[in-house]
Amino acid sequence: MALRPYIVGNWKMNGLRATLAEARAIDRVAARYPAVDVGIAPPFTLVHAMAEEAQAMAVGGQDVHAKPSGAFTGNISAPMLEDAGARFTIVGHSERRSLHGESDGDVQAKAVAARAAGLGVILCVGETEAERDAGQAEAVVSGQLHGSLPKEGAEGLAVAYEPVWAIGTGRVPSVEDVAAMHRAIRADLVAIYGDAGKGVRILYGGSVNAGNASELLGVADVGGALVGGASLTAESFAAIINAAAMLIEG
Ligand SMILES: O=C[C@H](O)COP(=O)(O)O
């Protein structure tokens, strides 16, 4: 991995205040691996408390609204997230795209708003199983990238490739398929941003765990991982952070 590895846990709708003990343990793990960037995106209710305590890891949001404030019941804006201590946010996760009907345009507006508030952005893309079976995986992902990446520049951006069929299923694409998709994403990033596109980290997400992390993180142009289930405990998440660190050390 040429870029600093970025290992991010997405806690989704999991976590109560009692779970902060697990986050403290993850933060201690992150402190042992200064060459790896570690992040956790807890539910909004835990962002502030977790960010107050975090020393070595970044805390982020799982989503953000495109507007800075207003009559949007139930939503959280980018300035609010930043004010709570978040340093980044995920946008365009497939669960937001499919369960909340978010379009590429919606995702792009969120990414723009997040960066305007000084947050890093992890922008998610990925094909469904039917799209892969139809041979459309790369075209679908390319369309998502062109439709949802901010046009203004690559600063603070990471892309997460998450095949929808691999999320929470225990199934992962072959190493060859991961390599081909990450190569294609890199080509799109360079087409959109020029040389700056070479510095955007491309994370893989979808059933990453202690057993497969080393193999997946070792694929060319995989710059880290976006981890769901296996990020909920320090023990399983530590194994993934350790796998990233071992790859740098060679
Ligand atoms: O954002 C994380 C992904 O959706 C992956 O979730 P998972 O590791 O539980 O498959």
The ligand as a Tripos MOL2 file, in Angstrom:
@<TRIPOS>MOLECULE
LIG
   10     9     1     0     0
SMALL
NO_CHARGES

@<TRIPOS>ATOM
      1 O1        -19.8230    0.1430    6.0820 O.2       1 LIG1
      2 C1        -19.5360   -1.0480    6.2410 C.2       1 LIG1
      3 C2        -20.0070   -2.0600    5.3620 C.3       1 LIG1
      4 O2        -21.3370   -1.9310    5.0230 O.3       1 LIG1
      5 C3        -19.5320   -3.4500    5.6010 C.3       1 LIG1
      6 O3        -20.2700   -4.0990    6.5900 O.3       1 LIG1
      7 P1        -19.8150   -5.5770    7.0440 P.3       1 LIG1
      8 O4        -18.3290   -5.4780    7.3540 O.co2     1 LIG1
      9 O5        -20.6250   -5.8720    8.2500 O.co2     1 LIG1
     10 O6        -20.0590   -6.4750    5.8820 O.co2     1 LIG1
@<TRIPOS>BOND
     1     1     2 2
     2     2     3 1
     3     3     4 1
     4     3     5 1
     5     5     6 1
     6     6     7 1
     7     7     8 2
     8     7     9 1
     9     7    10 1
@<TRIPOS>SUBSTRUCTURE
     1 LIG1         1 GROUP 0 **** ****
